[in-house]
């Protein structure tokens, strides 16, 4: 970990899942995904996140960003 990363980690300590539960509720979401995002989701499901290349991980991150925007704009 670099000095910048460790200082940021000190400033913004990781929160546990309960912190995020307090920000959410049960909800039905509709998100529009590209074909490539859908393919990346299927690959991640079948093979795991650890096997994704950079492009595929970027697609998963884009999908997560879309979900986040629906959950907590």
PQR file with spaces between the fields and no chain letter, atoms N, CA, C, O and H, PARSE charges and radii, in Angstrom:
ATOM       1  N    UNK     1       0.857   -1.172    0.000 -0.4000 1.5000
ATOM       2  CA   UNK     1       0.000    0.000    0.000 -0.0000 2.0000
ATOM       3  C    UNK     1       0.906    1.240    0.000  0.5500 1.7000
ATOM       4  O    UNK     1       1.887    1.306    0.741 -0.5500 1.4000
ATOM       5  N    UNK     2       0.564    2.203   -0.831 -0.4000 1.5000
ATOM       6  CA   UNK     2       1.363    3.422   -0.900 -0.0000 2.0000
ATOM       7  C    UNK     2       1.036    4.327    0.279  0.5500 1.7000
ATOM       8  O    UNK     2       0.054    4.116    0.990 -0.5500 1.4000
ATOM       9  H    UNK     2      -0.233    2.150   -1.434  0.4000 1.0000
ATOM      10  N    UNK     3       1.883    5.348    0.474 -0.4000 1.5000
ATOM      11  CA   UNK     3       1.631    6.299    1.559 -0.0000 2.0000
ATOM      12  C    UNK     3       0.295    7.005    1.387  0.5500 1.7000
ATOM      13  O    UNK     3      -0.423    7.239    2.360 -0.5500 1.4000
ATOM      14  H    UNK     3       2.681    5.519   -0.104  0.4000 1.0000
ATOM      15  N    UNK     4      -0.040    7.348    0.126 -0.4000 1.5000
ATOM      16  CA   UNK     4      -1.317    8.018   -0.139 -0.0000 2.0000
ATOM      17  C    UNK     4      -2.482    7.105    0.200  0.5500 1.7000
ATOM      18  O    UNK     4      -3.460    7.536    0.811 -0.5500 1.4000
ATOM      19  H    UNK     4       0.543    7.158   -0.664  0.4000 1.0000
ATOM      20  N    UNK     5      -2.379    5.844   -0.196 -0.4000 1.5000
ATOM      21  CA   UNK     5      -3.458    4.900    0.093 -0.0000 2.0000
ATOM      22  C    UNK     5      -3.626    4.696    1.592  0.5500 1.7000
ATOM      23  O    UNK     5      -4.751    4.654    2.090 -0.5500 1.4000
ATOM      24  H    UNK     5      -1.585    5.494   -0.692  0.4000 1.0000
ATOM      25  N    UNK     6      -2.532    4.570    2.307 -0.4000 1.5000
ATOM      26  CA   UNK     6      -2.650    4.351    3.750 -0.0000 2.0000
ATOM      27  C    UNK     6      -3.192    5.594    4.444  0.5500 1.7000
ATOM      28  O    UNK     6      -3.965    5.468    5.393 -0.5500 1.4000
ATOM      29  H    UNK     6      -1.618    4.603    1.903  0.4000 1.0000
ATOM      30  N    UNK     7      -2.815    6.784    4.002 -0.4000 1.5000
ATOM      31  CA   UNK     7      -3.347    7.988    4.637 -0.0000 2.0000
ATOM      32  C    UNK     7      -4.832    8.152    4.328  0.5500 1.7000
ATOM      33  O    UNK     7      -5.588    8.613    5.184 -0.5500 1.4000
ATOM      34  H    UNK     7      -2.187    6.887    3.230  0.4000 1.0000
ATOM      35  N    UNK     8      -5.263    7.785    3.127 -0.4000 1.5000
ATOM      36  CA   UNK     8      -6.695    7.831    2.805 -0.0000 2.0000
ATOM      37  C    UNK     8      -7.458    6.808    3.632  0.5500 1.7000
ATOM      38  O    UNK     8      -8.565    7.082    4.095 -0.5500 1.4000
ATOM      39  H    UNK     8      -4.650    7.410    2.432  0.4000 1.0000
ATOM      40  N    UNK     9      -6.869    5.628    3.819 -0.4000 1.5000
ATOM      41  CA   UNK     9      -7.521    4.605    4.635 -0.0000 2.0000
ATOM      42  C    UNK     9      -7.677    5.081    6.072  0.5500 1.7000
ATOM      43  O    UNK     9      -8.664    4.757    6.732 -0.5500 1.4000
ATOM      44  H    UNK     9      -5.969    5.406    3.443  0.4000 1.0000
ATOM      45  N    UNK    10      -6.707    5.850    6.560 -0.4000 1.5000
ATOM      46  CA   UNK    10      -6.801    6.399    7.910 -0.0000 2.0000
ATOM      47  C    UNK    10      -7.895    7.460    8.003  0.5500 1.7000
ATOM      48  O    UNK    10      -8.607    7.544    9.003 -0.5500 1.4000
ATOM      49  H    UNK    10      -5.905    6.113    6.024  0.4000 1.0000
ATOM      50  N    UNK    11      -8.020    8.271    6.949 -0.4000 1.5000
ATOM      51  CA   UNK    11      -9.044    9.321    6.942 -0.0000 2.0000
ATOM      52  C    UNK    11     -10.448    8.759    6.773  0.5500 1.7000
ATOM      53  O    UNK    11     -11.402    9.259    7.369 -0.5500 1.4000
ATOM      54  H    UNK    11      -7.441    8.203    6.136  0.4000 1.0000
ATOM      55  N    UNK    12     -10.567    7.722    5.961 -0.4000 1.5000
ATOM      56  CA   UNK    12     -11.862    7.137    5.639 -0.0000 2.0000
ATOM      57  C    UNK    12     -11.837    5.649    5.960  0.5500 1.7000
ATOM      58  O    UNK    12     -11.694    4.832    5.050 -0.5500 1.4000
ATOM      59  H    UNK    12      -9.792    7.316    5.477  0.4000 1.0000
ATOM      60  N    UNK    13     -11.973    5.278    7.226 -0.4000 1.5000
ATOM      61  CA   UNK    13     -11.925    3.859    7.576 -0.0000 2.0000
ATOM      62  C    UNK    13     -13.087    3.103    6.934  0.5500 1.7000
ATOM      63  O    UNK    13     -14.166    3.658    6.730 -0.5500 1.4000
ATOM      64  H    UNK    13     -12.089    5.942    7.965  0.4000 1.0000
ATOM      65  N    UNK    14     -12.854    1.853    6.626 -0.4000 1.5000
ATOM      66  CA   UNK    14     -13.881    1.018    6.004 -0.0000 2.0000
ATOM      67  C    UNK    14     -15.049    0.831    6.960  0.5500 1.7000
ATOM      68  O    UNK    14     -14.857    0.617    8.157 -0.5500 1.4000
ATOM      69  H    UNK    14     -11.978    1.402    6.792  0.4000 1.0000
ATOM      70  N    UNK    15     -16.252    0.914    6.426 -0.4000 1.5000
ATOM      71  CA   UNK    15     -17.461    0.687    7.214 -0.0000 2.0000
ATOM      72  C    UNK    15     -17.936   -0.740    7.015  0.5500 1.7000
ATOM      73  O    UNK    15     -17.738   -1.325    5.950 -0.5500 1.4000
ATOM      74  H    UNK    15     -16.408    1.089    5.454  0.4000 1.0000
ATOM      75  N    UNK    16     -18.560   -1.298    8.039 -0.4000 1.5000
ATOM      76  CA   UNK    16     -19.108   -2.637    7.878 -0.0000 2.0000
ATOM      77  C    UNK    16     -20.468   -2.552    7.173  0.5500 1.7000
ATOM      78  O    UNK    16     -20.989   -1.463    6.930 -0.5500 1.4000
ATOM      79  H    UNK    16     -18.721   -0.822    8.904  0.4000 1.0000
ATOM      80  N    UNK    17     -21.021   -3.704    6.857 -0.4000 1.5000
ATOM      81  CA   UNK    17     -22.266   -3.759    6.091 -0.0000 2.0000
ATOM      82  C    UNK    17     -23.428   -3.092    6.815  0.5500 1.7000
ATOM      83  O    UNK    17     -24.317   -2.535    6.170 -0.5500 1.4000
ATOM      84  H    UNK    17     -20.598   -4.588    7.055  0.4000 1.0000
ATOM      85  N    UNK    18     -23.436   -3.140    8.136 -0.4000 1.5000
ATOM      86  CA   UNK    18     -24.523   -2.498    8.891 -0.0000 2.0000
ATOM      87  C    UNK    18     -24.614   -1.005    8.609  0.5500 1.7000
ATOM      88  O    UNK    18     -25.714   -0.453    8.581 -0.5500 1.4000
ATOM      89  H    UNK    18     -22.715   -3.593    8.660  0.4000 1.0000
ATOM      90  N    UNK    19     -23.483   -0.342    8.400 -0.4000 1.5000
ATOM      91  CA   UNK    19     -23.493    1.083    8.055 -0.0000 2.0000
ATOM      92  C    UNK    19     -24.309    1.315    6.786  0.5500 1.7000
ATOM      93  O    UNK    19     -25.119    2.240    6.721 -0.5500 1.4000
ATOM      94  H    UNK    19     -22.590   -0.790    8.423  0.4000 1.0000
ATOM      95  N    UNK    20     -24.091    0.471    5.781 -0.4000 1.5000
ATOM      96  CA   UNK    20     -24.792    0.631    4.505 -0.0000 2.0000
ATOM      97  C    UNK    20     -26.246    0.186    4.597  0.5500 1.7000
ATOM      98  O    UNK    20     -27.102    0.717    3.889 -0.5500 1.4000
ATOM      99  H    UNK    20     -23.433   -0.280    5.834  0.4000 1.0000
ATOM     100  N    UNK    21     -26.532   -0.777    5.457 -0.4000 1.5000
ATOM     101  CA   UNK    21     -27.931   -1.186    5.650 -0.0000 2.0000
ATOM     102  C    UNK    21     -28.772   -0.010    6.147  0.5500 1.7000
ATOM     103  O    UNK    21     -29.941    0.120    5.786 -0.5500 1.4000
ATOM     104  H    UNK    21     -25.837   -1.208    6.032  0.4000 1.0000
ATOM     105  N    UNK    22     -28.180    0.830    6.963 -0.4000 1.5000
ATOM     106  CA   UNK    22     -28.905    1.995    7.476 -0.0000 2.0000
ATOM     107  C    UNK    22     -29.248    2.988    6.367  0.5500 1.7000
ATOM     108  O    UNK    22     -30.126    3.831    6.554 -0.5500 1.4000
ATOM     109  H    UNK    22     -27.229    0.724    7.256  0.4000 1.0000
ATOM     110  N    UNK    23     -28.585    2.909    5.233 -0.4000 1.5000
ATOM     111  CA   UNK    23     -28.837    3.822    4.119 -0.0000 2.0000
ATOM     112  C    UNK    23     -29.838    3.276    3.104  0.5500 1.7000
ATOM     113  O    UNK    23     -30.199    3.968    2.151 -0.5500 1.4000
ATOM     114  H    UNK    23     -27.872    2.224    5.081  0.4000 1.0000
ATOM     115  N    UNK    24     -30.287    2.036    3.305 -0.4000 1.5000
ATOM     116  CA   UNK    24     -31.080    1.364    2.274 -0.0000 2.0000
ATOM     117  C    UNK    24     -32.401    0.840    2.820  0.5500 1.7000
ATOM     118  O    UNK    24     -32.682    0.887    4.017 -0.5500 1.4000
ATOM     119  H    UNK    24     -29.994    1.474    4.079  0.4000 1.0000
ATOM     120  N    UNK    25     -33.186    0.345    1.893 -0.4000 1.5000
ATOM     121  CA   UNK    25     -34.445   -0.335    2.207 -0.0000 2.0000
ATOM     122  C    UNK    25     -34.676   -1.363    1.112  0.5500 1.7000
ATOM     123  O    UNK    25     -33.991   -1.325    0.090 -0.5500 1.4000
ATOM     124  H    UNK    25     -32.958    0.307    0.920  0.4000 1.0000
ATOM     125  N    UNK    26     -35.613   -2.274    1.291 -0.4000 1.5000
ATOM     126  CA   UNK    26     -35.973   -3.201    0.220 -0.0000 2.0000
ATOM     127  C    UNK    26     -36.610   -2.406   -0.909  0.5500 1.7000
ATOM     128  O    UNK    26     -37.434   -1.526   -0.662 -0.5500 1.4000
ATOM     129  H    UNK    26     -36.170   -2.305    2.121  0.4000 1.0000
ATOM     130  N    UNK    27     -36.233   -2.710   -2.143 -0.4000 1.5000
ATOM     131  CA   UNK    27     -36.785   -1.978   -3.283 -0.0000 2.0000
ATOM     132  C    UNK    27     -36.664   -2.798   -4.561  0.5500 1.7000
ATOM     133  O    UNK    27     -35.814   -3.682   -4.673 -0.5500 1.4000
ATOM     134  H    UNK    27     -35.563   -3.425   -2.343  0.4000 1.0000
ATOM     135  N    UNK    28     -37.512   -2.495   -5.502 -0.4000 1.5000
ATOM     136  CA   UNK    28     -37.448   -3.078   -6.835 -0.0000 2.0000
ATOM     137  C    UNK    28     -36.726   -2.081   -7.725  0.5500 1.7000
ATOM     138  O    UNK    28     -37.117   -0.917   -7.806 -0.5500 1.4000
ATOM     139  H    UNK    28     -38.202   -1.777   -5.412  0.4000 1.0000
ATOM     140  N    UNK    29     -35.661   -2.540   -8.401 -0.4000 1.5000
ATOM     141  CA   UNK    29     -34.859   -1.655   -9.246 -0.0000 2.0000
ATOM     142  C    UNK    29     -34.946   -2.089  -10.701  0.5500 1.7000
ATOM     143  O    UNK    29     -35.061   -3.277  -11.005 -0.5500 1.4000
ATOM     144  H    UNK    29     -35.344   -3.486   -8.336  0.4000 1.0000
ATOM     145  N    UNK    30     -34.889   -1.114  -11.589 -0.4000 1.5000
ATOM     146  CA   UNK    30     -34.774   -1.372  -13.008 -0.0000 2.0000
ATOM     147  C    UNK    30     -33.540   -0.634  -13.507  0.5500 1.7000
ATOM     148  O    UNK    30     -33.430    0.584  -13.364 -0.5500 1.4000
ATOM     149  H    UNK    30     -34.796   -0.150  -11.342  0.4000 1.0000
ATOM     150  N    UNK    31     -32.617   -1.383  -14.091 -0.4000 1.5000
ATOM     151  CA   UNK    31     -31.369   -0.815  -14.577 -0.0000 2.0000
ATOM     152  C    UNK    31     -31.150   -1.284  -16.004  0.5500 1.7000
ATOM     153  O    UNK    31     -31.304   -2.467  -16.308 -0.5500 1.4000
ATOM     154  H    UNK    31     -32.707   -2.372  -14.207  0.4000 1.0000
ATOM     155  N    UNK    32     -30.790   -0.350  -16.881 -0.4000 1.5000
ATOM     156  CA   UNK    32     -30.502   -0.699  -18.272 -0.0000 2.0000
ATOM     157  C    UNK    32     -29.018   -1.024  -18.401  0.5500 1.7000
ATOM     158  O    UNK    32     -28.160   -0.184  -18.129 -0.5500 1.4000
ATOM     159  H    UNK    32     -30.665    0.611  -16.634  0.4000 1.0000
ATOM     160  N    UNK    33     -28.726   -2.268  -18.824 -0.4000 1.5000
ATOM     161  CA   UNK    33     -27.348   -2.722  -18.996 -0.0000 2.0000
ATOM     162  C    UNK    33     -27.044   -2.931  -20.469  0.5500 1.7000
ATOM     163  O    UNK    33     -27.915   -3.297  -21.257 -0.5500 1.4000
ATOM     164  H    UNK    33     -29.424   -2.950  -19.045  0.4000 1.0000
ATOM     165  N    UNK    34     -25.796   -2.691  -20.819 -0.4000 1.5000
ATOM     166  CA   UNK    34     -25.367   -2.978  -22.182 -0.0000 2.0000
ATOM     167  C    UNK    34     -25.170   -4.486  -22.331  0.5500 1.7000
ATOM     168  O    UNK    34     -25.116   -5.221  -21.345 -0.5500 1.4000
ATOM     169  H    UNK    34     -25.089   -2.393  -20.178  0.4000 1.0000
ATOM     170  N    UNK    35     -25.067   -4.921  -23.563 -0.4000 1.5000
ATOM     171  CA   UNK    35     -24.820   -6.336  -23.837 -0.0000 2.0000
ATOM     172  C    UNK    35     -23.510   -6.781  -23.188  0.5500 1.7000
ATOM     173  O    UNK    35     -23.441   -7.864  -22.607 -0.5500 1.4000
ATOM     174  H    UNK    35     -25.111   -4.324  -24.364  0.4000 1.0000
ATOM     175  N    UNK    36     -22.469   -5.946  -23.285 -0.4000 1.5000
ATOM     176  CA   UNK    36     -21.179   -6.286  -22.701 -0.0000 2.0000
ATOM     177  C    UNK    36     -21.257   -6.361  -21.180  0.5500 1.7000
ATOM     178  O    UNK    36     -20.639   -7.236  -20.574 -0.5500 1.4000
ATOM     179  H    UNK    36     -22.525   -5.066  -23.757  0.4000 1.0000
ATOM     180  N    UNK    37     -22.014   -5.450  -20.551 -0.4000 1.5000
ATOM     181  CA   UNK    37     -22.190   -5.512  -19.095 -0.0000 2.0000
ATOM     182  C    UNK    37     -22.883   -6.805  -18.690  0.5500 1.7000
ATOM     183  O    UNK    37     -22.504   -7.435  -17.702 -0.5500 1.4000
ATOM     184  H    UNK    37     -22.516   -4.740  -21.043  0.4000 1.0000
ATOM     185  N    UNK    38     -23.897   -7.197  -19.450 -0.4000 1.5000
ATOM     186  CA   UNK    38     -24.596   -8.460  -19.170 -0.0000 2.0000
ATOM     187  C    UNK    38     -23.645   -9.644  -19.289  0.5500 1.7000
ATOM     188  O    UNK    38     -23.661  -10.545  -18.451 -0.5500 1.4000
ATOM     189  H    UNK    38     -24.204   -6.685  -20.251  0.4000 1.0000
ATOM     190  N    UNK    39     -22.822   -9.642  -20.327 -0.4000 1.5000
ATOM     191  CA   UNK    39     -21.865  -10.737  -20.526 -0.0000 2.0000
ATOM     192  C    UNK    39     -20.866  -10.788  -19.375  0.5500 1.7000
ATOM     193  O    UNK    39     -20.522  -11.871  -18.902 -0.5500 1.4000
ATOM     194  H    UNK    39     -22.809   -8.910  -21.008  0.4000 1.0000
ATOM     195  N    UNK    40     -20.403   -9.641  -18.926 -0.4000 1.5000
ATOM     196  CA   UNK    40     -19.452   -9.587  -17.812 -0.0000 2.0000
ATOM     197  C    UNK    40     -20.093  -10.108  -16.520  0.5500 1.7000
ATOM     198  O    UNK    40     -19.438  -10.793  -15.735 -0.5500 1.4000
ATOM     199  H    UNK    40     -20.682   -8.761  -19.310  0.4000 1.0000
ATOM     200  N    UNK    41     -21.361   -9.785  -16.303 -0.4000 1.5000
ATOM     201  CA   UNK    41     -22.075  -10.289  -15.125 -0.0000 2.0000
ATOM     202  C    UNK    41     -22.160  -11.809  -15.176  0.5500 1.7000
ATOM     203  O    UNK    41     -21.921  -12.476  -14.169 -0.5500 1.4000
ATOM     204  H    UNK    41     -21.893   -9.228  -16.941  0.4000 1.0000
ATOM     205  N    UNK    42     -22.497  -12.361  -16.333 -0.4000 1.5000
ATOM     206  CA   UNK    42     -22.600  -13.813  -16.456 -0.0000 2.0000
ATOM     207  C    UNK    42     -21.249  -14.487  -16.230  0.5500 1.7000
ATOM     208  O    UNK    42     -21.172  -15.518  -15.562 -0.5500 1.4000
ATOM     209  H    UNK    42     -22.691  -11.819  -17.151  0.4000 1.0000
ATOM     210  N    UNK    43     -20.192  -13.910  -16.783 -0.4000 1.5000
ATOM     211  CA   UNK    43     -18.860  -14.480  -16.580 -0.0000 2.0000
ATOM     212  C    UNK    43     -18.466  -14.413  -15.108  0.5500 1.7000
ATOM     213  O    UNK    43     -17.944  -15.383  -14.559 -0.5500 1.4000
ATOM     214  H    UNK    43     -20.255  -13.072  -17.325  0.4000 1.0000
ATOM     215  N    UNK    44     -18.713  -13.275  -14.470 -0.4000 1.5000
ATOM     216  CA   UNK    44     -18.373  -13.128  -13.051 -0.0000 2.0000
ATOM     217  C    UNK    44     -19.151  -14.127  -12.204  0.5500 1.7000
ATOM     218  O    UNK    44     -18.615  -14.680  -11.244 -0.5500 1.4000
ATOM     219  H    UNK    44     -19.137  -12.487  -14.916  0.4000 1.0000
ATOM     220  N    UNK    45     -20.391  -14.355  -12.550 -0.4000 1.5000
ATOM     221  CA   UNK    45     -21.207  -15.320  -11.814 -0.0000 2.0000
ATOM     222  C    UNK    45     -20.645  -16.730  -11.974  0.5500 1.7000
ATOM     223  O    UNK    45     -20.507  -17.470  -10.999 -0.5500 1.4000
ATOM     224  H    UNK    45     -20.827  -13.906  -13.330  0.4000 1.0000
ATOM     225  N    UNK    46     -20.322  -17.092  -13.220 -0.4000 1.5000
ATOM     226  CA   UNK    46     -19.835  -18.445  -13.506 -0.0000 2.0000
ATOM     227  C    UNK    46     -18.426  -18.688  -12.985  0.5500 1.7000
ATOM     228  O    UNK    46     -18.143  -19.758  -12.447 -0.5500 1.4000
ATOM     229  H    UNK    46     -20.434  -16.491  -14.011  0.4000 1.0000
ATOM     230  N    UNK    47     -17.545  -17.714  -13.137 -0.4000 1.5000
ATOM     231  CA   UNK    47     -16.122  -17.931  -12.877 -0.0000 2.0000
ATOM     232  C    UNK    47     -15.596  -17.214  -11.639  0.5500 1.7000
ATOM     233  O    UNK    47     -14.540  -17.581  -11.123 -0.5500 1.4000
ATOM     234  H    UNK    47     -17.775  -16.844  -13.574  0.4000 1.0000
ATOM     235  N    UNK    48     -16.315  -16.192  -11.148 -0.4000 1.5000
ATOM     236  CA   UNK    48     -15.853  -15.416  -10.002 -0.0000 2.0000
ATOM     237  C    UNK    48     -15.223  -14.103  -10.433  0.5500 1.7000
ATOM     238  O    UNK    48     -14.732  -13.978  -11.554 -0.5500 1.4000
ATOM     239  H    UNK    48     -17.173  -15.895  -11.566  0.4000 1.0000
ATOM     240  N    UNK    49     -15.239  -13.139   -9.548 -0.4000 1.5000
ATOM     241  CA   UNK    49     -14.700  -11.816   -9.861 -0.0000 2.0000
ATOM     242  C    UNK    49     -13.195  -11.836  -10.083  0.5500 1.7000
ATOM     243  O    UNK    49     -12.673  -11.024  -10.847 -0.5500 1.4000
ATOM     244  H    UNK    49     -15.638  -13.241   -8.637  0.4000 1.0000
ATOM     245  N    UNK    50     -12.501  -12.741   -9.433 -0.4000 1.5000
ATOM     246  CA   UNK    50     -11.048  -12.778   -9.503 -0.0000 2.0000
ATOM     247  C    UNK    50     -10.475  -13.110  -10.860  0.5500 1.7000
ATOM     248  O    UNK    50      -9.300  -12.838  -11.110 -0.5500 1.4000
ATOM     249  H    UNK    50     -12.925  -13.400   -8.812  0.4000 1.0000
ATOM     250  N    UNK    51     -11.270  -13.694  -11.751 -0.4000 1.5000
ATOM     251  CA   UNK    51     -10.745  -14.078  -13.064 -0.0000 2.0000
ATOM     252  C    UNK    51     -10.996  -13.022  -14.140  0.5500 1.7000
ATOM     253  O    UNK    51     -10.553  -13.186  -15.277 -0.5500 1.4000
ATOM     254  H    UNK    51     -12.224  -13.915  -11.548  0.4000 1.0000
ATOM     255  N    UNK    52     -11.691  -11.954  -13.801 -0.4000 1.5000
ATOM     256  CA   UNK    52     -12.018  -10.932  -14.804 -0.0000 2.0000
ATOM     257  C    UNK    52     -10.780  -10.130  -15.182  0.5500 1.7000
ATOM     258  O    UNK    52      -9.952   -9.797  -14.334 -0.5500 1.4000
ATOM     259  H    UNK    52     -12.051  -11.821  -12.877  0.4000 1.0000
ATOM     260  N    UNK    53     -10.672   -9.826  -16.485 -0.4000 1.5000
ATOM     261  CA   UNK    53      -9.596   -8.940  -16.920 -0.0000 2.0000
ATOM     262  C    UNK    53     -10.015   -7.489  -16.659  0.5500 1.7000
ATOM     263  O    UNK    53     -11.118   -7.237  -16.174 -0.5500 1.4000
ATOM     264  H    UNK    53     -11.345  -10.097  -17.173  0.4000 1.0000
ATOM     265  N    UNK    54      -9.151   -6.558  -16.974 -0.4000 1.5000
ATOM     266  CA   UNK    54      -9.417   -5.148  -16.670 -0.0000 2.0000
ATOM     267  C    UNK    54     -10.681   -4.644  -17.346  0.5500 1.7000
ATOM     268  O    UNK    54     -11.483   -3.952  -16.719 -0.5500 1.4000
ATOM     269  H    UNK    54      -8.255   -6.762  -17.367  0.4000 1.0000
ATOM     270  N    UNK    55     -10.870   -4.981  -18.616 -0.4000 1.5000
ATOM     271  CA   UNK    55     -12.063   -4.532  -19.341 -0.0000 2.0000
ATOM     272  C    UNK    55     -13.334   -5.093  -18.711  0.5500 1.7000
ATOM     273  O    UNK    55     -14.323   -4.377  -18.553 -0.5500 1.4000
ATOM     274  H    UNK    55     -10.219   -5.543  -19.126  0.4000 1.0000
ATOM     275  N    UNK    56     -13.304   -6.364  -18.355 -0.4000 1.5000
ATOM     276  CA   UNK    56     -14.478   -6.998  -17.757 -0.0000 2.0000
ATOM     277  C    UNK    56     -14.770   -6.426  -16.370  0.5500 1.7000
ATOM     278  O    UNK    56     -15.929   -6.214  -16.017 -0.5500 1.4000
ATOM     279  H    UNK    56     -12.501   -6.945  -18.483  0.4000 1.0000
ATOM     280  N    UNK    57     -13.723   -6.178  -15.588 -0.4000 1.5000
ATOM     281  CA   UNK    57     -13.900   -5.566  -14.268 -0.0000 2.0000
ATOM     282  C    UNK    57     -14.482   -4.163  -14.408  0.5500 1.7000
ATOM     283  O    UNK    57     -15.319   -3.756  -13.603 -0.5500 1.4000
ATOM     284  H    UNK    57     -12.781   -6.351  -15.875  0.4000 1.0000
ATOM     285  N    UNK    58     -14.046   -3.424  -15.419 -0.4000 1.5000
ATOM     286  CA   UNK    58     -14.601   -2.090  -15.675 -0.0000 2.0000
ATOM     287  C    UNK    58     -16.091   -2.168  -15.999  0.5500 1.7000
ATOM     288  O    UNK    58     -16.865   -1.306  -15.581 -0.5500 1.4000
ATOM     289  H    UNK    58     -13.366   -3.754  -16.074  0.4000 1.0000
ATOM     290  N    UNK    59     -16.491   -3.192  -16.738 -0.4000 1.5000
ATOM     291  CA   UNK    59     -17.905   -3.375  -17.068 -0.0000 2.0000
ATOM     292  C    UNK    59     -18.721   -3.687  -15.809  0.5500 1.7000
ATOM     293  O    UNK    59     -19.827   -3.173  -15.645 -0.5500 1.4000
ATOM     294  H    UNK    59     -15.862   -3.892  -17.078  0.4000 1.0000
ATOM     295  N    UNK    60     -18.182   -4.518  -14.930 -0.4000 1.5000
ATOM     296  CA   UNK    60     -18.858   -4.818  -13.663 -0.0000 2.0000
ATOM     297  C    UNK    60     -18.967   -3.546  -12.821  0.5500 1.7000
ATOM     298  O    UNK    60     -20.008   -3.280  -12.220 -0.5500 1.4000
ATOM     299  H    UNK    60     -17.283   -4.935  -15.063  0.4000 1.0000
ATOM     300  N    UNK    61     -17.897   -2.773  -12.782 -0.4000 1.5000
ATOM     301  CA   UNK    61     -17.930   -1.514  -12.027 -0.0000 2.0000
ATOM     302  C    UNK    61     -18.951   -0.543  -12.596  0.5500 1.7000
ATOM     303  O    UNK    61     -19.605    0.175  -11.839 -0.5500 1.4000
ATOM     304  H    UNK    61     -17.052   -2.990  -13.270  0.4000 1.0000
ATOM     305  N    UNK    62     -19.100   -0.507  -13.914 -0.4000 1.5000
ATOM     306  CA   UNK    62     -20.111    0.357  -14.533 -0.0000 2.0000
ATOM     307  C    UNK    62     -21.510   -0.094  -14.139  0.5500 1.7000
ATOM     308  O    UNK    62     -22.379    0.737  -13.874 -0.5500 1.4000
ATOM     309  H    UNK    62     -18.569   -1.090  -14.529  0.4000 1.0000
ATOM     310  N    UNK    63     -21.733   -1.404  -14.099 -0.4000 1.5000
ATOM     311  CA   UNK    63     -23.030   -1.934  -13.695 -0.0000 2.0000
ATOM     312  C    UNK    63     -23.297   -1.615  -12.225  0.5500 1.7000
ATOM     313  O    UNK    63     -24.414   -1.243  -11.867 -0.5500 1.4000
ATOM     314  H    UNK    63     -21.027   -2.079  -14.315  0.4000 1.0000
ATOM     315  N    UNK    64     -22.297   -1.756  -11.385 -0.4000 1.5000
ATOM     316  CA   UNK    64     -22.452   -1.436   -9.969 -0.0000 2.0000
ATOM     317  C    UNK    64     -22.761    0.051   -9.791  0.5500 1.7000
ATOM     318  O    UNK    64     -23.573    0.414   -8.940 -0.5500 1.4000
ATOM     319  H    UNK    64     -21.390   -2.059  -11.676  0.4000 1.0000
ATOM     320  N    UNK    65     -22.127    0.906  -10.579 -0.4000 1.5000
ATOM     321  CA   UNK    65     -22.394    2.346  -10.500 -0.0000 2.0000
ATOM     322  C    UNK    65     -23.844    2.652  -10.873  0.5500 1.7000
ATOM     323  O    UNK    65     -24.477    3.510  -10.257 -0.5500 1.4000
ATOM     324  H    UNK    65     -21.468    0.611  -11.271  0.4000 1.0000
ATOM     325  N    UNK    66     -24.368    1.955  -11.875 -0.4000 1.5000
ATOM     326  CA   UNK    66     -25.771    2.153  -12.256 -0.0000 2.0000
ATOM     327  C    UNK    66     -26.701    1.726  -11.132  0.5500 1.7000
ATOM     328  O    UNK    66     -27.671    2.419  -10.827 -0.5500 1.4000
ATOM     329  H    UNK    66     -23.854    1.258  -12.375  0.4000 1.0000
ATOM     330  N    UNK    67     -26.404    0.579  -10.511 -0.4000 1.5000
ATOM     331  CA   UNK    67     -27.220    0.124   -9.384 -0.0000 2.0000
ATOM     332  C    UNK    67     -27.128    1.106   -8.213  0.5500 1.7000
ATOM     333  O    UNK    67     -28.137    1.431   -7.588 -0.5500 1.4000
ATOM     334  H    UNK    67     -25.616    0.017  -10.759  0.4000 1.0000
ATOM     335  N    UNK    68     -25.924    1.569   -7.924 -0.4000 1.5000
ATOM     336  CA   UNK    68     -25.735    2.524   -6.825 -0.0000 2.0000
ATOM     337  C    UNK    68     -26.574    3.775   -7.054  0.5500 1.7000
ATOM     338  O    UNK    68     -27.201    4.285   -6.125 -0.5500 1.4000
ATOM     339  H    UNK    68     -25.104    1.305   -8.431  0.4000 1.0000
ATOM     340  N    UNK    69     -26.585    4.269   -8.289 -0.4000 1.5000
ATOM     341  CA   UNK    69     -27.336    5.484   -8.596 -0.0000 2.0000
ATOM     342  C    UNK    69     -28.842    5.279   -8.381  0.5500 1.7000
ATOM     343  O    UNK    69     -29.548    6.215   -8.007 -0.5500 1.4000
ATOM     344  H    UNK    69     -26.075    3.855   -9.043  0.4000 1.0000
ATOM     345  N    UNK    70     -29.326    4.067   -8.614 -0.4000 1.5000
ATOM     346  CA   UNK    70     -30.737    3.783   -8.347 -0.0000 2.0000
ATOM     347  C    UNK    70     -31.019    3.641   -6.858  0.5500 1.7000
ATOM     348  O    UNK    70     -32.078    4.045   -6.378 -0.5500 1.4000
ATOM     349  H    UNK    70     -28.752    3.306   -8.917  0.4000 1.0000
ATOM     350  N    UNK    71     -30.066    3.066   -6.130 -0.4000 1.5000
ATOM     351  CA   UNK    71     -30.253    2.818   -4.710 -0.0000 2.0000
ATOM     352  C    UNK    71     -30.103    4.094   -3.894  0.5500 1.7000
ATOM     353  O    UNK    71     -30.904    4.370   -3.001 -0.5500 1.4000
ATOM     354  H    UNK    71     -29.205    2.738   -6.520  0.4000 1.0000
ATOM     355  N    UNK    72     -29.081    4.862   -4.205 -0.4000 1.5000
ATOM     356  CA   UNK    72     -28.762    6.053   -3.405 -0.0000 2.0000
ATOM     357  C    UNK    72     -28.188    7.121   -4.329  0.5500 1.7000
ATOM     358  O    UNK    72     -26.969    7.240   -4.459 -0.5500 1.4000
ATOM     359  H    UNK    72     -28.431    4.638   -4.931  0.4000 1.0000
ATOM     360  N    UNK    73     -29.064    7.903   -4.974 -0.4000 1.5000
ATOM     361  CA   UNK    73     -28.587    8.888   -5.968 -0.0000 2.0000
ATOM     362  C    UNK    73     -27.712    9.984   -5.387  0.5500 1.7000
ATOM     363  O    UNK    73     -27.255   10.863   -6.118 -0.5500 1.4000
ATOM     364  H    UNK    73     -30.054    7.807   -4.869  0.4000 1.0000
